Every structure is written in C-alpha cells, then in structure tokens.
Amino acid sequence: MKRIIALLLPAFSMPAQAHESLVPHVHPHGLSMLPGIDAIIWTLLALVVALIAYWRIARAP
C-alpha cells in the first residue's frame, strides 16, 4: 500500500490552476466532449487498483 501511495503522490502535487470562469480563454478547436488522455490513464489506473484489491479480498481465507 505504501508503494501505491508513493507512486500516486507526485501526480497530485501539481501547481494550482485557475478555473476557466476566473481566467476565460478560448480553445482554438472549440469545446471537446471527449475525455483527455490524462482522464483515461487515471480511470484505467483506478480500475487496475480496484481489480487487484478485489482479487486479494476474494482469495483471502
């Protein structure tokens, strides 16, 4: 568990970003409804961690 936390901690220690409503800007390609690659990676990582936890709990005596 400590290894997982050690791997995830640097990802959450990023500089703060202002919300779009506070600092308006225009995207050159318009609005996109597709998830970004970072959202896909975090989702897959969460699924892998959940599957590992499930397998460990299911095999526990």
C-alpha distance matrix in Angstrom:
0.0 3.8 5.4 5.2 6.4 8.6 10.0 10.8 12.2 15.3 16.2 16.8 18.7 21.9 25.4 26.7 29.1 32.1 32.5 35.3 37.5 37.6 38.2 40.0 40.1 41.4 39.6 41.9 40.9 41.0 38.3 35.9 34.4 32.1 28.4 27.5 25.5 22.7 22.5 22.6 19.7 17.5 18.6 18.0 14.4 13.9 15.7 13.8 10.4 12.6 14.3 11.4 10.4 14.2 14.9 12.5 14.1 17.5 17.5 16.6 19.9
3.8 0.0 3.8 5.5 5.1 6.0 8.6 9.9 10.4 13.3 15.0 15.6 16.8 20.2 23.6 25.2 28.0 31.1 32.0 34.9 37.2 36.8 37.3 39.4 39.6 41.1 39.4 41.8 41.1 41.2 38.8 36.6 35.4 33.1 29.4 28.1 26.0 23.0 23.3 23.8 20.6 18.5 20.3 19.8 16.1 16.0 18.3 16.4 13.2 15.8 17.6 14.8 14.1 17.9 18.5 16.2 17.9 21.3 21.1 20.1 23.2
5.4 3.8 0.0 3.8 5.4 5.0 6.2 8.7 10.0 12.1 13.7 15.1 16.5 19.5 23.1 25.0 27.5 30.9 31.8 34.4 37.0 36.7 36.9 38.8 38.6 39.8 37.9 40.0 39.2 39.7 37.4 35.1 34.0 31.5 27.8 26.2 23.8 21.0 21.8 21.8 18.4 16.8 18.9 17.9 14.1 14.9 17.1 14.7 12.1 15.3 16.7 13.9 14.1 17.9 18.1 16.2 18.6 21.6 21.2 20.8 24.1
5.2 5.5 3.8 0.0 3.8 5.4 5.1 6.2 8.5 11.0 11.7 13.0 15.1 17.8 21.5 23.1 25.3 28.5 29.0 31.5 34.1 34.1 34.4 36.1 35.9 37.0 35.1 37.3 36.3 36.6 34.2 31.8 30.6 28.1 24.3 23.1 20.8 18.0 18.4 18.5 15.3 13.3 15.2 14.5 10.7 11.2 13.6 11.6 8.9 12.1 13.9 11.7 11.9 15.6 16.3 15.0 17.1 20.0 20.3 20.2 23.7
6.4 5.1 5.4 3.8 0.0 3.8 5.4 5.1 5.8 9.1 10.2 10.6 12.4 15.6 19.0 20.5 23.1 26.2 27.0 29.8 32.1 31.9 32.3 34.3 34.5 36.0 34.3 36.8 36.1 36.2 33.8 31.7 30.6 28.5 24.7 23.3 21.6 18.3 18.6 19.5 16.5 14.0 16.3 16.4 12.6 12.6 15.6 14.4 11.4 14.1 16.6 14.7 14.2 17.9 19.2 17.7 19.2 22.4 22.9 22.4 25.8
8.6 6.0 5.0 5.4 3.8 0.0 3.8 5.6 5.5 7.5 9.8 10.9 11.7 14.9 18.3 20.5 23.1 26.6 27.8 30.5 33.1 32.6 32.6 34.8 34.7 36.2 34.5 36.8 36.4 36.8 34.7 32.7 32.0 29.7 25.9 24.1 22.0 18.8 19.9 20.7 17.4 15.5 18.2 18.0 14.3 15.1 18.1 16.4 14.0 17.1 19.2 17.1 17.1 20.9 21.7 20.2 22.1 25.2 25.4 24.9 28.3
10.0 8.6 6.2 5.1 5.4 3.8 0.0 3.8 5.8 6.7 7.9 10.1 11.6 14.0 17.7 19.9 22.1 25.6 26.6 28.9 31.8 31.5 31.3 33.2 32.7 33.9 32.0 34.0 33.4 34.0 32.0 29.8 29.2 26.6 22.9 20.9 18.6 15.6 16.9 17.4 13.9 12.5 15.4 14.9 11.2 12.8 15.7 13.9 12.2 15.6 17.5 15.7 16.5 19.9 20.7 19.8 22.0 24.7 25.0 25.2 28.7
10.8 9.9 8.7 6.2 5.1 5.6 3.8 0.0 3.8 5.7 5.5 7.0 9.4 11.8 15.5 17.1 19.2 22.5 23.2 25.7 28.4 28.3 28.4 30.2 30.0 31.3 29.5 31.8 31.2 31.5 29.2 27.1 26.4 24.1 20.4 18.6 16.8 13.4 14.3 15.4 12.3 10.1 13.1 13.4 9.9 10.7 14.2 13.3 11.4 14.4 16.9 15.8 16.1 19.4 20.8 20.2 21.8 24.6 25.5 25.6 29.2
12.2 10.4 10.0 8.5 5.8 5.5 5.8 3.8 0.0 3.8 5.4 5.5 6.7 9.9 13.3 15.1 17.8 21.1 22.3 25.2 27.7 27.1 27.3 29.5 29.6 31.3 29.9 32.4 32.2 32.4 30.3 28.6 28.1 26.2 22.4 20.5 19.1 15.5 16.5 18.2 15.3 13.0 16.1 16.9 13.6 14.0 17.6 17.0 14.8 17.6 20.3 19.1 18.9 22.3 23.9 22.9 24.3 27.4 28.2 27.9 31.4
15.3 13.3 12.1 11.0 9.1 7.5 6.7 5.7 3.8 0.0 3.8 5.4 5.2 7.6 11.2 13.7 16.2 19.9 21.5 24.0 26.9 26.1 25.7 28.0 27.7 29.4 28.0 30.2 30.3 30.8 29.0 27.5 27.5 25.5 21.8 19.4 17.8 14.4 16.2 17.9 15.0 13.4 17.0 17.6 14.6 15.8 19.3 18.6 17.1 20.1 22.5 21.4 21.8 25.1 26.4 25.7 27.4 30.3 31.0 31.0 34.6
16.2 15.0 13.7 11.7 10.2 9.8 7.9 5.5 5.4 3.8 0.0 3.8 5.6 6.7 10.5 12.4 14.3 17.8 18.9 21.3 24.2 23.8 23.5 25.4 25.0 26.5 24.8 27.2 27.0 27.4 25.5 23.8 23.7 21.7 18.1 15.7 14.3 10.7 12.4 14.4 11.8 10.1 13.7 14.8 12.2 13.4 16.9 16.8 15.7 18.4 20.9 20.4 20.9 23.9 25.5 25.3 26.8 29.4 30.6 30.8 34.5
16.8 15.6 15.1 13.0 10.6 10.9 10.1 7.0 5.5 5.4 3.8 0.0 3.8 5.7 9.0 10.1 12.5 15.7 16.9 19.7 22.2 21.7 21.8 24.0 24.2 26.1 24.9 27.6 27.6 27.5 25.4 24.1 23.9 22.4 18.8 16.9 16.3 12.5 13.4 16.0 14.0 11.5 14.7 16.5 14.0 14.3 18.0 18.4 16.8 19.0 22.0 21.7 21.6 24.5 26.5 26.1 27.2 30.0 31.4 31.4 35.0
18.7 16.8 16.5 15.1 12.4 11.7 11.6 9.4 6.7 5.2 5.6 3.8 0.0 3.8 6.8 8.9 11.9 15.4 17.3 20.2 22.7 21.5 21.5 24.1 24.3 26.5 25.6 28.3 28.8 28.9 27.1 26.2 26.3 25.0 21.5 19.3 18.7 15.0 16.5 19.1 17.0 14.9 18.3 20.0 17.4 17.9 21.6 21.8 20.1 22.5 25.5 24.9 24.7 27.9 29.7 29.1 30.3 33.2 34.4 34.2 37.7
21.9 20.2 19.5 17.8 15.6 14.9 14.0 11.8 9.9 7.6 6.7 5.7 3.8 0.0 3.8 6.4 8.8 12.5 14.6 17.3 20.0 18.8 18.3 20.8 20.8 23.0 22.2 24.8 25.5 25.7 24.2 23.5 24.1 22.9 19.7 17.2 16.9 13.5 15.3 18.2 16.5 14.9 18.4 20.3 18.3 19.0 22.6 23.1 21.9 24.3 27.1 26.9 27.0 29.9 31.8 31.5 32.8 35.5 36.8 36.9 40.5
25.4 23.6 23.1 21.5 19.0 18.3 17.7 15.5 13.3 11.2 10.5 9.0 6.8 3.8 0.0 3.8 6.5 9.9 12.8 15.4 18.0 16.2 15.6 18.5 18.8 21.4 21.1 23.8 25.0 25.1 23.9 23.8 24.8 24.1 21.2 18.7 19.0 15.9 17.6 20.8 19.5 18.0 21.3 23.4 21.7 22.3 25.9 26.6 25.5 27.6 30.5 30.5 30.5 33.3 35.3 35.1 36.2 38.9 40.4 40.4 43.9
26.7 25.2 25.0 23.1 20.5 20.5 19.9 17.1 15.1 13.7 12.4 10.1 8.9 6.4 3.8 0.0 3.8 6.7 9.5 12.5 14.7 12.9 12.9 15.9 16.8 19.7 19.8 22.9 24.1 23.6 22.2 22.4 23.2 23.1 20.4 18.4 19.4 16.4 17.3 20.9 20.2 18.4 21.2 23.9 22.5 22.5 26.1 27.3 26.1 27.8 30.9 31.2 31.0 33.5 35.9 35.8 36.5 39.2 41.0 40.9 44.5
29.1 28.0 27.5 25.3 23.1 23.1 22.1 19.2 17.8 16.2 14.3 12.5 11.9 8.8 6.5 3.8 0.0 3.8 6.4 9.0 11.5 10.1 9.6 12.3 13.1 15.9 16.2 19.4 20.7 20.1 18.8 19.4 20.5 20.7 18.4 16.6 18.2 15.6 16.5 20.1 20.0 18.6 21.1 23.9 23.1 23.2 26.5 28.0 27.3 28.8 31.8 32.5 32.4 34.7 37.1 37.4 38.0 40.5 42.5 42.7 46.3
32.1 31.1 30.9 28.5 26.2 26.6 25.6 22.5 21.1 19.9 17.8 15.7 15.4 12.5 9.9 6.7 3.8 0.0 3.8 6.4 8.2 6.3 6.4 9.5 11.1 14.4 15.5 18.9 20.4 19.3 18.0 19.2 20.5 21.3 19.6 18.2 20.4 18.1 18.5 22.2 22.7 21.1 23.3 26.4 25.8 25.7 28.8 30.7 30.0 31.1 34.2 35.2 34.9 37.0 39.6 40.0 40.4 42.8 45.0 45.1 48.7
32.5 32.0 31.8 29.0 27.0 27.8 26.6 23.2 22.3 21.5 18.9 16.9 17.3 14.6 12.8 9.5 6.4 3.8 0.0 3.8 5.4 5.4 6.4 8.3 10.3 13.1 14.1 17.8 18.9 17.2 15.4 16.8 17.7 19.0 17.6 16.8 19.5 17.6 17.3 21.0 22.0 20.4 22.1 25.3 25.3 24.8 27.6 29.9 29.4 30.1 33.2 34.5 34.2 35.9 38.7 39.4 39.5 41.8 44.2 44.5 48.0
35.3 34.9 34.4 31.5 29.8 30.5 28.9 25.7 25.2 24.0 21.3 19.7 20.2 17.3 15.4 12.5 9.0 6.4 3.8 0.0 3.8 5.4 5.1 5.1 6.9 9.5 10.9 14.6 15.8 13.9 12.5 14.5 15.9 17.6 16.9 16.3 19.4 18.2 17.9 21.3 22.8 21.8 23.1 26.3 26.7 26.5 29.0 31.3 31.3 31.9 34.8 36.4 36.3 37.8 40.5 41.4 41.7 43.7 46.1 46.7 50.3
37.5 37.2 37.0 34.1 32.1 33.1 31.8 28.4 27.7 26.9 24.2 22.2 22.7 20.0 18.0 14.7 11.5 8.2 5.4 3.8 0.0 3.8 5.6 5.6 8.8 11.4 13.5 17.1 18.4 15.9 14.5 16.9 18.0 20.2 19.7 19.6 22.8 21.6 20.9 24.4 26.0 24.7 25.8 29.1 29.6 28.9 31.4 34.0 33.8 34.1 37.1 38.8 38.4 39.8 42.7 43.6 43.6 45.6 48.2 48.6 52.1
37.6 36.8 36.7 34.1 31.9 32.6 31.5 28.3 27.1 26.1 23.8 21.7 21.5 18.8 16.2 12.9 10.1 6.3 5.4 5.4 3.8 0.0 3.8 6.1 9.5 12.9 15.3 18.7 20.5 18.5 17.5 19.8 21.1 23.0 22.1 21.5 24.3 22.7 22.5 26.1 27.3 25.8 27.4 30.7 30.7 30.2 33.0 35.3 34.8 35.4 38.5 39.9 39.5 41.2 44.0 44.6 44.7 46.9 49.4 49.6 53.1
38.2 37.3 36.9 34.4 32.3 32.6 31.3 28.4 27.3 25.7 23.5 21.8 21.5 18.3 15.6 12.9 9.6 6.4 6.4 5.1 5.6 3.8 0.0 3.8 6.5 10.2 12.6 15.8 18.0 16.6 16.2 18.6 20.5 22.1 21.4 20.4 23.1 21.8 22.1 25.5 26.6 25.7 27.4 30.5 30.6 30.5 33.3 35.4 35.2 36.1 39.0 40.3 40.3 42.0 44.7 45.4 45.7 47.9 50.2 50.6 54.2
40.0 39.4 38.8 36.1 34.3 34.8 33.2 30.2 29.5 28.0 25.4 24.0 24.1 20.8 18.5 15.9 12.3 9.5 8.3 5.1 5.6 6.1 3.8 0.0 3.8 7.0 10.0 13.1 15.3 13.5 13.4 16.2 18.4 20.4 20.4 19.7 22.7 22.0 22.1 25.3 26.9 26.2 27.6 30.7 31.2 31.2 33.7 35.9 36.1 36.8 39.6 41.2 41.2 42.7 45.4 46.4 46.7 48.6 51.1 51.7 55.3
40.1 39.6 38.6 35.9 34.5 34.7 32.7 30.0 29.6 27.7 25.0 24.2 24.3 20.8 18.8 16.8 13.1 11.1 10.3 6.9 8.8 9.5 6.5 3.8 0.0 3.8 6.6 9.6 12.0 10.9 11.5 14.3 17.1 18.8 19.0 18.0 20.9 20.6 21.1 24.0 25.6 25.5 27.0 29.7 30.5 30.9 33.2 35.3 35.8 36.7 39.2 40.8 41.2 42.7 45.1 46.2 46.8 48.6 50.9 51.8 55.5
41.4 41.1 39.8 37.0 36.0 36.2 33.9 31.3 31.3 29.4 26.5 26.1 26.5 23.0 21.4 19.7 15.9 14.4 13.1 9.5 11.4 12.9 10.2 7.0 3.8 0.0 3.8 6.2 8.7 7.5 9.1 12.1 15.3 17.1 18.0 17.2 20.2 20.6 21.1 23.5 25.4 25.8 27.0 29.5 30.7 31.3 33.2 35.3 36.2 37.1 39.2 41.1 41.7 43.0 45.3 46.7 47.4 48.9 51.2 52.4 56.0
39.6 39.4 37.9 35.1 34.3 34.5 32.0 29.5 29.9 28.0 24.8 24.9 25.6 22.2 21.1 19.8 16.2 15.5 14.1 10.9 13.5 15.3 12.6 10.0 6.6 3.8 0.0 3.8 5.5 5.2 7.0 9.3 12.8 14.1 15.2 14.2 17.1 17.9 18.5 20.6 22.6 23.4 24.5 26.7 28.1 29.0 30.7 32.7 33.8 34.8 36.7 38.6 39.5 40.7 42.8 44.4 45.2 46.6 48.8 50.2 53.9
41.9 41.8 40.0 37.3 36.8 36.8 34.0 31.8 32.4 30.2 27.2 27.6 28.3 24.8 23.8 22.9 19.4 18.9 17.8 14.6 17.1 18.7 15.8 13.1 9.6 6.2 3.8 0.0 3.8 5.7 8.8 10.7 14.5 15.4 17.0 15.8 18.3 19.8 20.7 22.3 24.2 25.5 26.5 28.4 30.0 31.2 32.6 34.5 35.9 37.0 38.7 40.5 41.7 42.8 44.7 46.5 47.5 48.7 50.8 52.4 56.1
40.9 41.1 39.2 36.3 36.1 36.4 33.4 31.2 32.2 30.3 27.0 27.6 28.8 25.5 25.0 24.1 20.7 20.4 18.9 15.8 18.4 20.5 18.0 15.3 12.0 8.7 5.5 3.8 0.0 3.8 6.8 7.9 11.6 12.4 14.5 13.8 16.4 18.4 18.9 20.1 22.4 23.9 24.5 26.3 28.3 29.4 30.5 32.4 34.2 35.0 36.4 38.5 39.9 40.7 42.5 44.5 45.5 46.4 48.6 50.4 54.0
41.0 41.2 39.7 36.6 36.2 36.8 34.0 31.5 32.4 30.8 27.4 27.5 28.9 25.7 25.1 23.6 20.1 19.3 17.2 13.9 15.9 18.5 16.6 13.5 10.9 7.5 5.2 5.7 3.8 0.0 3.8 6.4 9.9 11.8 14.1 14.2 17.4 19.0 18.8 20.3 23.0 24.0 24.3 26.5 28.5 29.1 30.3 32.6 34.1 34.6 36.3 38.6 39.6 40.3 42.4 44.3 45.0 46.0 48.4 50.0 53.6
38.3 38.8 37.4 34.2 33.8 34.7 32.0 29.2 30.3 29.0 25.5 25.4 27.1 24.2 23.9 22.2 18.8 18.0 15.4 12.5 14.5 17.5 16.2 13.4 11.5 9.1 7.0 8.8 6.8 3.8 0.0 3.8 6.6 9.2 11.3 12.1 15.6 17.0 16.2 17.9 20.8 21.4 21.4 23.8 25.9 26.2 27.3 29.9 31.3 31.6 33.3 35.7 36.5 37.1 39.4 41.4 41.9 42.8 45.4 46.9 50.5
35.9 36.6 35.1 31.8 31.7 32.7 29.8 27.1 28.6 27.5 23.8 24.1 26.2 23.5 23.8 22.4 19.4 19.2 16.8 14.5 16.9 19.8 18.6 16.2 14.3 12.1 9.3 10.7 7.9 6.4 3.8 0.0 3.8 5.5 8.0 9.2 12.6 14.4 13.5 14.6 17.7 18.7 18.4 20.6 22.9 23.4 24.2 26.7 28.4 28.6 30.1 32.6 33.6 34.1 36.2 38.3 39.0 39.7 42.2 43.9 47.5
34.4 35.4 34.0 30.6 30.6 32.0 29.2 26.4 28.1 27.5 23.7 23.9 26.3 24.1 24.8 23.2 20.5 20.5 17.7 15.9 18.0 21.1 20.5 18.4 17.1 15.3 12.8 14.5 11.6 9.9 6.6 3.8 0.0 3.8 6.5 9.2 12.6 14.2 12.3 13.2 16.7 17.3 16.4 18.7 21.3 21.3 21.8 24.6 26.3 26.2 27.7 30.4 31.2 31.4 33.7 35.9 36.3 36.9 39.6 41.3 44.8
32.1 33.1 31.5 28.1 28.5 29.7 26.6 24.1 26.2 25.5 21.7 22.4 25.0 22.9 24.1 23.1 20.7 21.3 19.0 17.6 20.2 23.0 22.1 20.4 18.8 17.1 14.1 15.4 12.4 11.8 9.2 5.5 3.8 0.0 3.8 6.4 9.3 11.5 9.9 10.0 13.6 14.7 13.8 15.7 18.4 18.9 19.2 21.7 23.7 23.9 25.1 27.7 28.9 29.1 31.1 33.4 34.1 34.7 37.2 39.0 42.6
28.4 29.4 27.8 24.3 24.7 25.9 22.9 20.4 22.4 21.8 18.1 18.8 21.5 19.7 21.2 20.4 18.4 19.6 17.6 16.9 19.7 22.1 21.4 20.4 19.0 18.0 15.2 17.0 14.5 14.1 11.3 8.0 6.5 3.8 0.0 3.8 6.6 8.1 6.1 6.8 10.2 11.0 10.4 12.6 15.0 15.5 16.2 18.7 20.4 20.8 22.2 24.6 25.7 26.3 28.3 30.4 31.2 32.0 34.4 36.1 39.7
27.5 28.1 26.2 23.1 23.3 24.1 20.9 18.6 20.5 19.4 15.7 16.9 19.3 17.2 18.7 18.4 16.6 18.2 16.8 16.3 19.6 21.5 20.4 19.7 18.0 17.2 14.2 15.8 13.8 14.2 12.1 9.2 9.2 6.4 3.8 0.0 3.8 5.4 5.3 6.5 8.8 10.2 10.9 12.6 14.4 15.7 16.9 18.7 20.3 21.4 22.9 24.8 26.1 27.2 28.9 30.7 31.9 33.0 35.0 36.7 40.4
25.5 26.0 23.8 20.8 21.6 22.0 18.6 16.8 19.1 17.8 14.3 16.3 18.7 16.9 19.0 19.4 18.2 20.4 19.5 19.4 22.8 24.3 23.1 22.7 20.9 20.2 17.1 18.3 16.4 17.4 15.6 12.6 12.6 9.3 6.6 3.8 0.0 3.8 5.5 5.1 6.2 8.7 9.8 10.6 12.2 14.2 15.3 16.5 18.4 19.9 21.1 22.6 24.4 25.6 27.0 28.7 30.3 31.3 33.0 34.8 38.5
22.7 23.0 21.0 18.0 18.3 18.8 15.6 13.4 15.5 14.4 10.7 12.5 15.0 13.5 15.9 16.4 15.6 18.1 17.6 18.2 21.6 22.7 21.8 22.0 20.6 20.6 17.9 19.8 18.4 19.0 17.0 14.4 14.2 11.5 8.1 5.4 3.8 0.0 3.8 5.4 5.1 6.2 8.5 9.9 10.5 12.2 14.2 15.4 16.5 18.2 19.9 21.2 22.5 24.2 25.8 27.1 28.6 30.0 31.8 33.2 36.9
22.5 23.3 21.8 18.4 18.6 19.9 16.9 14.3 16.5 16.2 12.4 13.4 16.5 15.3 17.6 17.3 16.5 18.5 17.3 17.9 20.9 22.5 22.1 22.1 21.1 21.1 18.5 20.7 18.9 18.8 16.2 13.5 12.3 9.9 6.1 5.3 5.5 3.8 0.0 3.8 5.5 5.2 6.1 8.6 9.8 10.5 12.3 14.3 15.4 16.4 18.3 20.1 21.1 22.3 24.3 25.9 26.9 28.2 30.3 31.7 35.4
22.6 23.8 21.8 18.5 19.5 20.7 17.4 15.4 18.2 17.9 14.4 16.0 19.1 18.2 20.8 20.9 20.1 22.2 21.0 21.3 24.4 26.1 25.5 25.3 24.0 23.5 20.6 22.3 20.1 20.3 17.9 14.6 13.2 10.0 6.8 6.5 5.1 5.4 3.8 0.0 3.8 5.6 5.1 6.2 8.6 9.9 10.6 12.3 14.3 15.3 16.5 18.4 20.0 20.9 22.5 24.5 25.7 26.6 28.6 30.4 34.1
19.7 20.6 18.4 15.3 16.5 17.4 13.9 12.3 15.3 15.0 11.8 14.0 17.0 16.5 19.5 20.2 20.0 22.7 22.0 22.8 26.0 27.3 26.6 26.9 25.6 25.4 22.6 24.2 22.4 23.0 20.8 17.7 16.7 13.6 10.2 8.8 6.2 5.1 5.5 3.8 0.0 3.8 5.4 5.2 6.1 8.6 9.9 10.6 12.3 14.2 15.3 16.6 18.4 19.8 21.1 22.7 24.3 25.6 27.1 28.8 32.6
17.5 18.5 16.8 13.3 14.0 15.5 12.5 10.1 13.0 13.4 10.1 11.5 14.9 14.9 18.0 18.4 18.6 21.1 20.4 21.8 24.7 25.8 25.7 26.2 25.5 25.8 23.4 25.5 23.9 24.0 21.4 18.7 17.3 14.7 11.0 10.2 8.7 6.2 5.2 5.6 3.8 0.0 3.8 5.5 5.0 6.1 8.6 9.9 10.5 12.1 14.2 15.4 16.4 18.1 20.0 21.2 22.4 24.1 25.9 27.1 30.9
18.6 20.3 18.9 15.2 16.3 18.2 15.4 13.1 16.1 17.0 13.7 14.7 18.3 18.4 21.3 21.2 21.1 23.3 22.1 23.1 25.8 27.4 27.4 27.6 27.0 27.0 24.5 26.5 24.5 24.3 21.4 18.4 16.4 13.8 10.4 10.9 9.8 8.5 6.1 5.1 5.4 3.8 0.0 3.8 5.4 5.1 6.2 8.7 10.0 10.5 12.3 14.3 15.4 16.3 18.3 20.1 21.0 22.2 24.4 25.9 29.6
18.0 19.8 17.9 14.5 16.4 18.0 14.9 13.4 16.9 17.6 14.8 16.5 20.0 20.3 23.4 23.9 23.9 26.4 25.3 26.3 29.1 30.7 30.5 30.7 29.7 29.5 26.7 28.4 26.3 26.5 23.8 20.6 18.7 15.7 12.6 12.6 10.6 9.9 8.6 6.2 5.2 5.5 3.8 0.0 3.8 5.4 5.0 6.2 8.7 9.8 10.5 12.3 14.2 15.1 16.4 18.4 19.9 20.8 22.5 24.4 28.1
14.4 16.1 14.1 10.7 12.6 14.3 11.2 9.9 13.6 14.6 12.2 14.0 17.4 18.3 21.7 22.5 23.1 25.8 25.3 26.7 29.6 30.7 30.6 31.2 30.5 30.7 28.1 30.0 28.3 28.5 25.9 22.9 21.3 18.4 15.0 14.4 12.2 10.5 9.8 8.6 6.1 5.0 5.4 3.8 0.0 3.8 5.4 5.2 6.2 8.6 9.9 10.7 12.4 14.2 15.4 16.7 18.4 19.9 21.4 22.8 26.6
13.9 16.0 14.9 11.2 12.6 15.1 12.8 10.7 14.0 15.8 13.4 14.3 17.9 19.0 22.3 22.5 23.2 25.7 24.8 26.5 28.9 30.2 30.5 31.2 30.9 31.3 29.0 31.2 29.4 29.1 26.2 23.4 21.3 18.9 15.5 15.7 14.2 12.2 10.5 9.9 8.6 6.1 5.1 5.4 3.8 0.0 3.8 5.5 5.2 6.1 8.6 10.0 10.6 12.1 14.2 15.4 16.4 18.1 20.1 21.2 25.0
15.7 18.3 17.1 13.6 15.6 18.1 15.7 14.2 17.6 19.3 16.9 18.0 21.6 22.6 25.9 26.1 26.5 28.8 27.6 29.0 31.4 33.0 33.3 33.7 33.2 33.2 30.7 32.6 30.5 30.3 27.3 24.2 21.8 19.2 16.2 16.9 15.3 14.2 12.3 10.6 9.9 8.6 6.2 5.0 5.4 3.8 0.0 3.8 5.5 5.0 6.1 8.6 9.8 10.3 12.2 14.2 15.2 16.1 18.2 19.9 23.6
13.8 16.4 14.7 11.6 14.4 16.4 13.9 13.3 17.0 18.6 16.8 18.4 21.8 23.1 26.6 27.3 28.0 30.7 29.9 31.3 34.0 35.3 35.4 35.9 35.3 35.3 32.7 34.5 32.4 32.6 29.9 26.7 24.6 21.7 18.7 18.7 16.5 15.4 14.3 12.3 10.6 9.9 8.7 6.2 5.2 5.5 3.8 0.0 3.8 5.4 5.1 6.2 8.6 9.8 10.6 12.3 14.2 15.2 16.6 18.4 22.2
10.4 13.2 12.1 8.9 11.4 14.0 12.2 11.4 14.8 17.1 15.7 16.8 20.1 21.9 25.5 26.1 27.3 30.0 29.4 31.3 33.8 34.8 35.2 36.1 35.8 36.2 33.8 35.9 34.2 34.1 31.3 28.4 26.3 23.7 20.4 20.3 18.4 16.5 15.4 14.3 12.3 10.5 10.0 8.7 6.2 5.2 5.5 3.8 0.0 3.8 5.5 5.2 6.2 8.6 10.0 10.7 12.3 14.2 15.6 16.7 20.5
12.6 15.8 15.3 12.1 14.1 17.1 15.6 14.4 17.6 20.1 18.4 19.0 22.5 24.3 27.6 27.8 28.8 31.1 30.1 31.9 34.1 35.4 36.1 36.8 36.7 37.1 34.8 37.0 35.0 34.6 31.6 28.6 26.2 23.9 20.8 21.4 19.9 18.2 16.4 15.3 14.2 12.1 10.5 9.8 8.6 6.1 5.0 5.4 3.8 0.0 3.8 5.5 5.1 6.1 8.6 9.9 10.5 12.0 14.3 15.4 19.1
14.3 17.6 16.7 13.9 16.6 19.2 17.5 16.9 20.3 22.5 20.9 22.0 25.5 27.1 30.5 30.9 31.8 34.2 33.2 34.8 37.1 38.5 39.0 39.6 39.2 39.2 36.7 38.7 36.4 36.3 33.3 30.1 27.7 25.1 22.2 22.9 21.1 19.9 18.3 16.5 15.3 14.2 12.3 10.5 9.9 8.6 6.1 5.1 5.5 3.8 0.0 3.8 5.4 5.0 6.1 8.6 9.8 10.3 12.2 14.2 17.8
11.4 14.8 13.9 11.7 14.7 17.1 15.7 15.8 19.1 21.4 20.4 21.7 24.9 26.9 30.5 31.2 32.5 35.2 34.5 36.4 38.8 39.9 40.3 41.2 40.8 41.1 38.6 40.5 38.5 38.6 35.7 32.6 30.4 27.7 24.6 24.8 22.6 21.2 20.1 18.4 16.6 15.4 14.3 12.3 10.7 10.0 8.6 6.2 5.2 5.5 3.8 0.0 3.8 5.4 5.2 6.2 8.6 9.9 10.7 12.4 16.1
10.4 14.1 14.1 11.9 14.2 17.1 16.5 16.1 18.9 21.8 20.9 21.6 24.7 27.0 30.5 31.0 32.4 34.9 34.2 36.3 38.4 39.5 40.3 41.2 41.2 41.7 39.5 41.7 39.9 39.6 36.5 33.6 31.2 28.9 25.7 26.1 24.4 22.5 21.1 20.0 18.4 16.4 15.4 14.2 12.4 10.6 9.8 8.6 6.2 5.1 5.4 3.8 0.0 3.8 5.5 5.2 6.2 8.5 10.1 10.7 14.5
14.2 17.9 17.9 15.6 17.9 20.9 19.9 19.4 22.3 25.1 23.9 24.5 27.9 29.9 33.3 33.5 34.7 37.0 35.9 37.8 39.8 41.2 42.0 42.7 42.7 43.0 40.7 42.8 40.7 40.3 37.1 34.1 31.4 29.1 26.3 27.2 25.6 24.2 22.3 20.9 19.8 18.1 16.3 15.1 14.2 12.1 10.3 9.8 8.6 6.1 5.0 5.4 3.8 0.0 3.8 5.5 5.2 6.0 8.6 10.0 13.4
14.9 18.5 18.1 16.3 19.2 21.7 20.7 20.8 23.9 26.4 25.5 26.5 29.7 31.8 35.3 35.9 37.1 39.6 38.7 40.5 42.7 44.0 44.7 45.4 45.1 45.3 42.8 44.7 42.5 42.4 39.4 36.2 33.7 31.1 28.3 28.9 27.0 25.8 24.3 22.5 21.1 20.0 18.3 16.4 15.4 14.2 12.2 10.6 10.0 8.6 6.1 5.2 5.5 3.8 0.0 3.8 5.5 5.1 6.1 8.6 12.0
12.5 16.2 16.2 15.0 17.7 20.2 19.8 20.2 22.9 25.7 25.3 26.1 29.1 31.5 35.1 35.8 37.4 40.0 39.4 41.4 43.6 44.6 45.4 46.4 46.2 46.7 44.4 46.5 44.5 44.3 41.4 38.3 35.9 33.4 30.4 30.7 28.7 27.1 25.9 24.5 22.7 21.2 20.1 18.4 16.7 15.4 14.2 12.3 10.7 9.9 8.6 6.2 5.2 5.5 3.8 0.0 3.8 5.5 5.3 6.2 10.0
14.1 17.9 18.6 17.1 19.2 22.1 22.0 21.8 24.3 27.4 26.8 27.2 30.3 32.8 36.2 36.5 38.0 40.4 39.5 41.7 43.6 44.7 45.7 46.7 46.8 47.4 45.2 47.5 45.5 45.0 41.9 39.0 36.3 34.1 31.2 31.9 30.3 28.6 26.9 25.7 24.3 22.4 21.0 19.9 18.4 16.4 15.2 14.2 12.3 10.5 9.8 8.6 6.2 5.2 5.5 3.8 0.0 3.8 5.5 5.2 8.7
17.5 21.3 21.6 20.0 22.4 25.2 24.7 24.6 27.4 30.3 29.4 30.0 33.2 35.5 38.9 39.2 40.5 42.8 41.8 43.7 45.6 46.9 47.9 48.6 48.6 48.9 46.6 48.7 46.4 46.0 42.8 39.7 36.9 34.7 32.0 33.0 31.3 30.0 28.2 26.6 25.6 24.1 22.2 20.8 19.9 18.1 16.1 15.2 14.2 12.0 10.3 9.9 8.5 6.0 5.1 5.5 3.8 0.0 3.8 5.6 8.3
17.5 21.1 21.2 20.3 22.9 25.4 25.0 25.5 28.2 31.0 30.6 31.4 34.4 36.8 40.4 41.0 42.5 45.0 44.2 46.1 48.2 49.4 50.2 51.1 50.9 51.2 48.8 50.8 48.6 48.4 45.4 42.2 39.6 37.2 34.4 35.0 33.0 31.8 30.3 28.6 27.1 25.9 24.4 22.5 21.4 20.1 18.2 16.6 15.6 14.3 12.2 10.7 10.1 8.6 6.1 5.3 5.5 3.8 0.0 3.8 6.3
16.6 20.1 20.8 20.2 22.4 24.9 25.2 25.6 27.9 31.0 30.8 31.4 34.2 36.9 40.4 40.9 42.7 45.1 44.5 46.7 48.6 49.6 50.6 51.7 51.8 52.4 50.2 52.4 50.4 50.0 46.9 43.9 41.3 39.0 36.1 36.7 34.8 33.2 31.7 30.4 28.8 27.1 25.9 24.4 22.8 21.2 19.9 18.4 16.7 15.4 14.2 12.4 10.7 10.0 8.6 6.2 5.2 5.6 3.8 0.0 3.8
19.9 23.2 24.1 23.7 25.8 28.3 28.7 29.2 31.4 34.6 34.5 35.0 37.7 40.5 43.9 44.5 46.3 48.7 48.0 50.3 52.1 53.1 54.2 55.3 55.5 56.0 53.9 56.1 54.0 53.6 50.5 47.5 44.8 42.6 39.7 40.4 38.5 36.9 35.4 34.1 32.6 30.9 29.6 28.1 26.6 25.0 23.6 22.2 20.5 19.1 17.8 16.1 14.5 13.4 12.0 10.0 8.7 8.3 6.3 3.8 0.0
